[in-house]
Amino acid sequence: MKRNLLTVLLVTLFAFAFILNPLAHAELKEGMSQGEFAIWLVKAVGAMYKLPPGANAQDAVDFLTNLGLVPDGDWQVDGIVDKQFLISFLNLSQEEADALLKDPEGFDKLLAKVRELLQSRFDDARQGVFRVQSASGSVPA
């Protein structure tokens, strides 16, 4: 009986923490903060369980950094997310980058590419795969 009560209490506590956490409901859009984006990315790959209870944006940034997902100029929790920020994660040719910067749907396309990159790195980390990173942060194929 006590165990069931404790389980219900813990589930309720986590539900309230999620509901009351302003970062839990961040709207994904150009101009959002990098901290909100970091939380979104961690959630997008199903890795919130890797963060401590009541995790904040810095916890998400630390997790992403440990996976090697670091933008040019490093993370700035209060910095903004725009196409150029997203491009900084990816190893794109100048032509690809220019095309996405001009594309009205470029932001969404870049989001998908960054999410796929993180998913790949997270899956590799779970499977114990080690990849060598170059000084630029790109991972050789």
Backbone as a ProteinNet text record, in pm:
[ID]
protein_1_A
[PRIMARY]
MKRNLLTVLLVTLFAFAFILNPLAHAELKEGMSQGEFAIWLVKAVGAMYKLPPGANAQDAVDFLTNLGLVPDGDWQVDGIVDKQFLISFLNLSQEEADALLKDPEGFDKLLAKVRELLQSRFDDARQGVFRVQSASGSVPA
[TERTIARY]
82.5	0	86.7	188.7	278.4	353.6	390.2	463.5	377.5	249.4	158.3	139.4	126.4	110.1	234.4	350.8	476.6	488	449.7	453.8	361.8	240.7	145.4	199.6	256.7	312.4	426.5	515.7	628.3	580.6	486.1	432.7	367.1	290.4	225.2	327.8	431.9	537.8	606.2	639.6	703.5	608.7	480.7	382.6	372.8	367.5	361	489.1	603.5	730.4	731.6	678.6	673.6	577.2	460.4	359.1	406.4	472.2	514.1	645.2	718.2	845.8	820.1	857.3	830.2	903.5	1015.6	1089.5	1024	934.5	871	777	730.3	633.1	685.3	815.7	873.7	823.8	782.5	738.7	862.4	867.4	982.7	970.9	1053.1	1047.3	1179.3	1201.2	1319.8	1311.6	1421.2	1424.1	1408.5	1378.3	1369	1508.5	1516.3	1646.8	1717.3	1848.5	1926.3	1900.5	1871.1	1837.2	1708.7	1606.1	1480	1503.3	1586.2	1616.8	1690	1782.3	1855.9	1760.8	1667.2	1567.3	1484.4	1442.1	1363.6	1441.2	1569.3	1650.5	1660.1	1684.2	1696.1	1564.4	1452.9	1322	1298.8	1341.3	1315.2	1378.5	1489.4	1554.1	1520.5	1428.8	1385.7	1491.2	1568.9	1679	1658.4	1537.8	1515.4	1550.8	1538.8	1572.5	1721.6	1802.8	1946.1	1977.6	1879.9	1898.5	1848.6	1900.3	1853.2	1708.3	1638	1500.9	1501.6	1403	1395.2	1502.5	1548.2	1657.5	1624.1	1729	1711.4	1786.7	1786.4	1849.5	1998.6	2066.8	2210.5	2236.8	2150	2164.2	2153	2058.9	2041.8	2163.6	2213.4	2333.1	2451.7	2469.1	2580.1	2569.2	2448.6	2425.7	2461.8	2414.4	2442.5	2591.9	2655.8	2799.8	2876.3	2833.8	2899.1	2883.3	2779.2	2760.8	2834	2901.7	2976	2891.8	2772.3	2684.8	2702.8	2797.4	2833	2833.2	2757.4	2755.1	2883	2907.9	3019.4	2997.8	3102.8	3091.4	3036.9	3014.3	2965.1	2818.7	2760	2621.3	2612.3	2509.5	2474.5	2328.6	2303	2168.4	2065	2101.7	2008	2020.6	2113.5	2129.2	2009.9	1997.9	1883.2	1918.1	1815.2	1827.7	1777.9	1864.9	1827	1891.6	1871.6	1925.2	2077.6	2145.7	2292	2338.8	2269.4	2300.7	2287	2177.7	2156.6	2260.4	2294.8	2396.7	2529.7	2557.2	2686.3	2706.3	2600.1	2611.8	2646.8	2617.6	2620.3	2741.3	2784.9	2896.7	2839.7	2795.4	2733	2829.3	2812.2	2889.2	2834.3	2911.3	2866.4	2739.2	2730.9	2612.6	2487.8	2502.7	2389.9	2346	2443	2412.2	2341.7	2393.6	2331.6	2188.4	2166.8	2033	1935.5	1980	1892.9	1868.5	1966	1947.1	1841.1	1834.1	1737.3	1600.2	1597.2	1474.4	1377.4	1251.8	1153.8	1127.3	1147.7	1130.1	1264	1369.4	1503.1	1517	1449.2	1459.6	1411.1	1295.4	1241.3	1330.5	1384.8	1475	1601.8	1654.3	1774.2	1744.5	1628.8	1589.1	1591.9	1535.2	1530.9	1671.5	1760.7	1898.7	1972.8	1954.7	2021.4	1964.6	1833.5	1772	1822.9	1833.4	1885.4	2029.8	2109.7	2248.7	2254.9	2174.2	2172.9	2122.8	2018.5	1966.1	2075	2150	2258.1	2364.6	2402.9	2505.2	2453.6	2327.8	2269.7	2260.4	2216.2	2207.7	2345.8	2445.4	2582.3	2631.4	2604	2648.4	2581.8	2454.8	2384.1	2441.3	2489.3	2543.9	2693.9	2752.3	2893.9	2983.8	2930.4	3010.1	3092.6	3218.3	3306.5	3344.4	3325.9	3365.7	3464.4	3567.6	3668	3614	3631.8	3588.1	3709.2	3690.4	3797	3792.2	3891.5	3897.5	3779.7	3721.1	3607.3	3477.2	3479.5	3358.7	3282.1	3323.5	3254	3301	3214.4	3246.4	3267.4	3382.9	3405.7	3306.1	3270.4	3172.8	3234
-119	0	125.2	126.1	241.6	259.1	147.2	153.1	216.5	178.4	236.1	385.2	424.4	565	643.9	586.8	652.3	666.9	565	570.2	679.7	685.6	788.3	926.8	941.3	1069.5	1113	1022	1055	1090.4	1016.2	1045.6	1182.6	1212.4	1342.7	1454.5	1434.8	1534.7	1563	1458.4	1478.2	1545.5	1510.3	1573.7	1722.4	1760.4	1902.1	1974.6	1910.8	1972.7	1997.1	1903.8	1920.1	2031.4	2034.1	2134.6	2274.3	2286.3	2417.3	2465.5	2377.4	2414.2	2492.7	2621.5	2700.2	2649	2581.5	2529.7	2404.8	2343.6	2220.9	2247.6	2369.8	2401.3	2505.6	2512.5	2612.6	2592.2	2700.2	2694.5	2693.3	2599.1	2583.5	2680.7	2785.5	2886.5	2961.4	3022.5	3105.1	3220.1	3246.9	3352.9	3302.1	3173.5	3118.2	3118.6	3101.8	3101.7	2968.4	2972.4	2850.6	2753	2805.2	2718.9	2642	2709.6	2643.2	2539.4	2576.7	2486.2	2361.7	2379.4	2265.7	2168.4	2220.4	2135.4	2062	2134.7	2072.5	1958.6	1982	1878.8	1752.9	1771.2	1655.6	1578.5	1650.4	1584.2	1516.1	1579.5	1526.9	1390.7	1363.7	1233.2	1138.6	1180.7	1094.6	1074	1178.1	1163.6	1240.2	1286.4	1362.4	1280.5	1149.7	1064.6	1072.1	1121.3	1136.5	1261.6	1352.7	1476.4	1457.2	1537.7	1525.3	1572.5	1525.5	1574.3	1727.1	1791.1	1937	2004	1935.1	1986.1	2122.1	2201.9	2333.4	2337	2452.2	2467.3	2434	2474.4	2447	2296.5	2222.9	2076.5	2017.8	2069	2021.4	2057	2179.3	2222.6	2133.9	2104.2	2018.2	1879.3	1825.4	1694.7	1696.7	1799.6	1810.9	1830.4	1909.4	1932.1	1800.9	1720	1590.8	1496.7	1517.1	1437.1	1499.2	1611.6	1676.8	1767.9	1801.8	1890.9	2032.6	2102.6	2238.1	2330.6	2440.2	2533.9	2616.6	2678.5	2773	2879.9	2914.7	3016.7	2964.2	2834.5	2769.5	2804.4	2737.4	2761.7	2890.7	2968.1	3086.4	3066.2	3022.4	2984.3	3091	3217.7	3326	3375.4	3318.9	3356.7	3309.5	3360.6	3323.4	3213.9	3144.8	3040	3096.8	3093.4	3134.5	3036.1	3059	2966.5	2953.8	3066.1	3062.3	2979	2991.7	2911.1	2762.5	2724.4	2583.9	2534	2617.1	2580	2549.5	2618.6	2601.3	2460.5	2382.9	2244.3	2148.6	2189.9	2098.4	2120.3	2014.5	2020.4	2034.5	2157.7	2184.6	2257.7	2236.3	2315.5	2458	2550.4	2689.9	2704.2	2626.4	2631.8	2583.3	2472.1	2420.6	2520.2	2576.7	2674.2	2796.1	2848.7	2965.3	2935.8	2817.3	2779.7	2772.1	2715.6	2704.9	2840.5	2929	3063.9	3140.1	3114.9	3184	3115.7	2989.6	2909.9	2951.9	2986.4	3023.5	2910.3	2786.8	2671.5	2621.6	2700.8	2660.8	2633.8	2713.6	2693.9	2554	2514	2381.6	2270.3	2290.1	2190	2175.9	2289.4	2286.5	2220.9	2249.9	2184.7	2033.4	1986.1	1842.2	1784.1	1854.9	1806.9	1802.9	1905.4	1908.9	1799.2	1779.8	1674.7	1537.2	1514.8	1387.5	1365.6	1471.8	1461.9	1422.5	1489.1	1455.3	1313.5	1273.5	1137.4	1035.3	1059.6	970	961.8	1076.6	1077.4	1013.6	1039.2	979.7	828.3	782	637.6	573.8	640	588.6	580.2	683.3	685	572.2	547.5	438.6	303.3	291.8	164.7	153.4	258.5	255.4	279.6	337.6	367	491.6	487.4	601.8	655.8	786	850	960.4	968.7	1071.8	1201.5	1312.3	1442.2	1522.7	1598.4	1687.6	1813	1899.3	2023.7	2112.9	2101.4	2184.5	2135.2	2018.6	1964.4	1870.7	1858.6	1767.7	1625.9	1531.4	1392.3	1327.1	1266.3	1199.9	1088	1065.4	959.3	822.6
0	0	0	88.6	95	-36.4	-98.3	-224.9	-334.4	-340.7	-440.2	-416	-292	-257.5	-296.1	-270.2	-306	-458.1	-532.1	-678.4	-730.8	-678.6	-721.1	-686.7	-570.1	-528.2	-620.1	-653	-740.7	-881.3	-934.9	-1068.2	-1067.9	-965.3	-954	-944.9	-867	-851.8	-985	-1058.9	-1189	-1287.7	-1282.2	-1371.5	-1342.7	-1214.8	-1180.4	-1220.7	-1203	-1242.6	-1392.6	-1469.7	-1614.6	-1653.3	-1591.4	-1623.2	-1584.3	-1471.6	-1422.8	-1482.5	-1549.5	-1609.1	-1737.6	-1741.8	-1862.1	-1985.3	-1966.8	-2081.3	-2139.6	-2063.3	-2110.9	-2227.8	-2241.2	-2344.4	-2442.3	-2457	-2545.4	-2687.4	-2749.1	-2888.2	-2976.5	-3066.9	-3154.4	-3270	-3267.9	-3373	-3380.4	-3495	-3512.8	-3413.2	-3344.1	-3244.7	-3102.4	-3085	-2949.9	-2887.6	-2758.2	-2692.9	-2717.6	-2713.9	-2731.1	-2616.6	-2498.6	-2385.2	-2409.6	-2459.6	-2493.5	-2603.3	-2700	-2810.2	-2759.2	-2666.6	-2610.8	-2542.4	-2464.4	-2399.1	-2505.9	-2609.8	-2716.4	-2781.6	-2810.9	-2875.3	-2789.6	-2661.6	-2572.1	-2570.2	-2564.8	-2568.8	-2702.4	-2811.1	-2945.9	-2968.2	-2901.3	-2917.2	-2801.3	-2715.3	-2605.3	-2499	-2470.5	-2375.8	-2245.2	-2218.2	-2094.3	-1970.6	-1980.3	-1866.7	-1831.8	-1924.2	-1899.9	-1818	-1807.4	-1732.2	-1590.6	-1496.8	-1358.6	-1345.9	-1242.6	-1220	-1207.4	-1268.1	-1262.3	-1346.9	-1449.6	-1533.4	-1592.8	-1609.9	-1671.9	-1804.3	-1866.8	-1997.9	-1992.9	-1887	-1877.6	-1871.1	-1803	-1798.6	-1939.4	-2018.1	-2155.3	-2240	-2223.8	-2297.2	-2261.3	-2134.1	-2091.3	-2153.7	-2157.8	-2217.9	-2366.4	-2437.6	-2580.9	-2606.2	-2522.8	-2536.2	-2517.3	-2420.9	-2398	-2516.6	-2596.3	-2718.4	-2837.8	-2814.3	-2922	-3007.5	-2962.8	-3039.2	-2985	-3044.7	-2999.2	-3121.6	-3113.9	-3227	-3232.9	-3347.5	-3356.4	-3251	-3179	-3076	-2944.7	-2933.4	-2812.5	-2786.1	-2692.1	-2652.5	-2572.6	-2597.1	-2519.2	-2479	-2357.8	-2315.5	-2349.9	-2338.4	-2369	-2513.2	-2589.1	-2729.3	-2811	-2931.2	-3014.1	-3113.4	-3155	-3255.8	-3387.9	-3487.6	-3622.5	-3720.2	-3847.9	-3948.2	-3937.2	-3917.8	-3910.1	-3791.2	-3678.8	-3560.2	-3592.9	-3658.8	-3693.2	-3792.8	-3888.4	-3987.4	-3918.8	-3808.9	-3742.1	-3686.2	-3672.1	-3625.4	-3738.4	-3859.8	-3973.1	-4062.5	-4123.6	-4216.4	-4357.5	-4390.2	-4519.5	-4611.5	-4740.3	-4835.8	-4832.3	-4882.1	-4884.9	-4969.1	-5077	-5163	-5088.3	-5014.5	-4937	-4830.6	-4761.4	-4656.3	-4714.5	-4825	-4888.8	-4932.4	-4988.6	-5033.8	-4915.8	-4804.6	-4687.6	-4622.5	-4629.1	-4574.4	-4653.3	-4783.6	-4869.7	-4872.3	-4840.5	-4847.2	-4736.1	-4772.2	-4669	-4568.6	-4611.1	-4522	-4467.7	-4488.9	-4448.6	-4300.3	-4217.5	-4072.3	-4034.4	-4086.2	-4054.8	-4109.4	-4226.7	-4284.9	-4201.5	-4154.9	-4070.7	-3936	-3878.7	-3752.9	-3768.5	-3878.8	-3903.6	-3915	-3983.1	-3998.7	-3864.9	-3782.4	-3651.4	-3561.9	-3567	-3486.5	-3529.9	-3661.1	-3712	-3667.8	-3670.9	-3626.6	-3479.2	-3396.1	-3254.1	-3233.2	-3304.1	-3288.7	-3320	-3425.6	-3463.1	-3352.9	-3300.7	-3194.3	-3066.5	-3033.3	-2913.4	-2928.6	-3044.6	-3069.1	-3062.2	-3120.5	-3114.9	-2970.7	-2891.6	-2751.8	-2673.2	-2699.8	-2629.7	-2668	-2790.8	-2837.9	-2813.1	-2755.7	-2724.8	-2844.6	-2950.5	-3069.5	-3042.1	-3077.8	-3059.4	-3195.3	-3213.2	-3338.6	-3306.4	-3388.8	-3371.1	-3428.4	-3353.1	-3401.7	-3443.6	-3550.2	-3593.2	-3507.1	-3521.7	-3445.4	-3476.1	-3595.8	-3633.1	-3573.2	-3510.4	-3450.5	-3540	-3666.9	-3756.8	-3731.7	-3757.7	-3737.2	-3873	-3893.9	-4023.1	-4044.9	-4168.7	-4202.2	-4185.2
[MASK]
+++++++++++++++++++++++++++++++++++++++++++++++++++++++++++++++++++++++++++++++++++++++++++++++++++++++++++++++++++++++++++++++++++++++++++++

